[in-house]
């Protein structure tokens, strides 16, 4: 999204903010998972339940893959994806730096 911008200062501010917020959110997410995994590691029946749930989910995904080959993995339709990208580009190219960062 930043490639087409002509204001280098704004591009650096938006890019740096994105990288910092991404790193912070990943750090918090991974820390929370680590604490949960350390807690769950103590309780054996929860580990067994998670394993059964993971196997059932994997089996369901395999079943869906072999019976619905033509549909593939589609999260968002192409028209909706283009609409979202157009909105993001419009926000990034706004004059307000605060709105672009937000």
GIKANOR-V764079 format. One record per residue. N is the residue number from 1. RES is the residue in one small letter. PSI is psi in whole degrees, 0 to 359 (none if undefined). NEAR is the number of other C-alpha atoms within 8 Angstrom. Layout:
N;RES;PSI;NEAR
N;RES;PSI;NEAR
//
This chain:
1;x;332;7
2;x;349;7
3;x;322;4
4;x;359;5
5;x;148;9
6;x;342;4
7;x;103;6
8;x;323;7
9;x;313;6
10;x;322;8
11;x;317;10
12;x;320;8
13;x;313;8
14;x;316;10
15;x;315;9
16;x;320;8
17;x;317;9
18;x;314;9
19;x;317;8
20;x;312;8
21;x;322;8
22;x;314;8
23;x;318;8
24;x;316;8
25;x;320;8
26;x;318;8
27;x;312;8
28;x;320;8
29;x;313;8
30;x;323;8
31;x;317;8
32;x;318;8
33;x;319;8
34;x;316;8
35;x;320;8
36;x;319;8
37;x;321;8
38;x;322;8
39;x;315;8
40;x;330;10
41;x;337;8
42;x;325;6
43;x;111;8
44;x;326;8
45;x;331;6
46;x;320;8
47;x;318;10
48;x;317;8
49;x;319;8
50;x;320;8
51;x;316;8
52;x;317;8
53;x;318;8
54;x;318;8
55;x;319;8
56;x;317;8
57;x;319;8
58;x;319;8
59;x;319;8
60;x;318;8
61;x;321;8
62;x;317;8
63;x;314;8
64;x;320;9
65;x;314;9
66;x;338;7
67;x;347;6
68;x;55;8
69;x;323;8
70;x;338;4
71;x;327;6
72;x;200;7
73;x;99;4
74;x;115;6
75;x;314;4
76;x;141;6
77;x;153;7
78;x;323;6
79;x;321;6
80;x;322;8
81;x;316;9
82;x;322;8
83;x;317;8
84;x;316;8
85;x;322;8
86;x;319;8
87;x;317;8
88;x;316;9
89;x;320;9
90;x;318;8
91;x;319;9
92;x;324;9
93;x;11;8
94;x;159;9
95;x;330;4
96;x;116;6
97;x;322;8
98;x;316;6
99;x;319;8
100;x;319;11
101;x;319;8
102;x;none;4
//
